């Protein structure tokens, strides 16, 4: 399903006033994505030991090195 089709379906389910509710939902998604990305990176740095992080996780802290 394309983004346009998704928006057409979601448009019917959004309560009025639609613009205010869309802005509110977009803001919540934005804050969640910022928090999730930063917290996962922070915890990966604190949990993975320095020696392993330098050798195996240098390109991507979230994924495994294999």
C-alpha positions in Angstrom: 0.0 0.0 0.0 1.4 3.4 -0.9 1.6 6.3 1.4 -1.3 8.0 -0.4 -3.6 5.0 0.0 -2.6 4.8 3.7 -3.4 8.5 4.2 -6.8 8.0 2.5 -7.7 5.2 4.8 -6.5 7.0 8.0 -8.2 10.2 7.0 -11.6 8.5 7.6 -10.7 7.4 11.1 -9.2 10.7 12.4 -11.4 12.6 14.7 -12.3 16.3 14.0 -10.5 18.7 14.0 -8.3 16.7 11.7 -5.4 19.1 11.1 -4.8 19.6 14.9 -5.0 15.9 15.5 -2.5 15.2 12.7 -0.1 17.8 14.0 -0.4 16.2 17.5 0.2 12.7 16.1 3.2 13.9 14.1 4.7 15.6 17.1 4.3 12.4 19.2 5.9 10.3 16.5 8.8 12.8 16.2 9.5 12.8 20.0 9.2 9.0 20.2 11.7 8.5 17.4 14.2 10.9 18.9 14.0 9.3 22.3 14.1 5.8 21.0 17.2 6.4 18.8 19.1 8.3 21.4 18.3 5.9 24.3 19.1 2.8 22.3 22.5 4.3 21.3 23.2 5.4 24.8 22.4 2.0 26.3 24.4 0.2 23.6 27.5 2.3 24.5 27.0 1.7 28.2 26.3 -2.0 28.0 28.8 -3.2 25.4 32.4 -3.3 26.7 34.9 -0.9 25.0 37.1 -3.6 23.5 34.2 -5.4 21.9 32.6 -2.2 20.7 35.8 -1.0 19.0 36.3 -4.3 17.1 32.8 -5.6 16.4 30.3 -2.8 16.7 32.1 0.2 15.2 29.7 0.6 12.2 26.4 -0.3 13.9 25.8 -0.5 17.7 22.4 -2.1 17.4 23.1 -4.9 15.1 25.3 -7.9 15.8 28.7 -8.2 14.1 28.2 -11.6 12.5 
